[in-house]
Amino acid sequence: MIYEAVITTRNEDGSDRIAPLGYQEEEGLIILSPFSPSTTLRNLERTHQAVLNMTDNVAVIAGCLTGHHEWPLVPAEKIPGSRLEDTLAHRELKVERIEEDNIRPRFYCRILHEKVHKPFRGFNRAKNAVLEAAILVSRLHMLPTEKIDAEIEYLKIAIDKTAGEQEQRAWNWLMERISDYREGREK
Ligand SMILES: Cc1cc2nc3c(=O)[nH]c(=O)nc-3n(C[C@H](O)[C@H](O)[C@H](O)COP(=O)(O)O)c2cc1C
């Protein structure tokens, strides 16, 4: 099973990199598998540490894909790193083993510390729609235009019916990115 979360890793200059990332759990370990090349991958290789943020703030996920990288952070408790301020829970991770691969290495991580900050309030269709649209946006260069248009048309129903301000803003960023891509402003 794959969960979608937001990972924070420490850059060489001491700042933090925030990126949406899928993760799996296997026998008590967290498995992260970032594609190469990426800043998150380089940070994981260098520091062997990361924070996994289980957030339902989909604006962070859409924001990271559309150039909005500044999100409030607070220091992690057991490792030199940061967690998102707005997260339901977080886990502080130490890389225990790396399964090397030129395209997509797998990092097996031990949970050093975890904390719940807020209760899960239930599913929201607009949050799910933003998540699915974010996946489409991260694959614009791979997917046919008609497939993207058909999926966006369907996902927009949930946005129109159930979005709050956060989900609407996130959706708008993603739609702008699709238009920019098609008009050649983004590669
Ligand atoms: C919901 C979601 C899940 C993602 N999961 C992964 C993943 O598991 N591995 C990966 O390499 N990129 C994944 N991505 C794309 C990365 O977030 C994106 O490529 C990131 O910008 C690369 O890392 P960097 O910003 O540190 O260079 C995902 C994107 C979204 C929206």
The ligand as a Gaussian input file, in Angstrom:
#p B3LYP/6-31G(d) Opt

LIG

0 1
 C        1.159000      13.142000      -4.366000
 C        2.545000      13.110000      -4.948000
 C        3.368000      12.018000      -4.679000
 C        4.671000      11.971000      -5.196000
 N        5.454000      10.884000      -4.924000
 C        6.701000      10.830000      -5.433000
 C        7.549000       9.698000      -5.180000
 O        7.171000       8.737000      -4.485000
 N        8.795000       9.716000      -5.717000
 C        9.239000      10.768000      -6.471000
 O       10.381000      10.746000      -6.940000
 N        8.468000      11.839000      -6.717000
 C        7.225000      11.889000      -6.232000
 N        6.430000      12.974000      -6.491000
 C        7.010000      14.105000      -7.243000
 C        7.953000      14.912000      -6.363000
 O        7.280000      15.536000      -5.298000
 C        8.640000      15.986000      -7.173000
 O        9.218000      15.422000      -8.304000
 C        9.718000      16.676000      -6.359000
 O        9.739000      18.000000      -6.766000
 C       11.114000      16.121000      -6.580000
 O       11.892000      16.377000      -5.463000
 P       12.752000      17.707000      -5.257000
 O       11.776000      18.844000      -5.228000
 O       13.377000      17.434000      -3.952000
 O       13.752000      17.821000      -6.389000
 C        5.143000      13.033000      -5.993000
 C        4.302000      14.128000      -6.246000
 C        3.018000      14.160000      -5.754000
 C        2.148000      15.333000      -6.060000

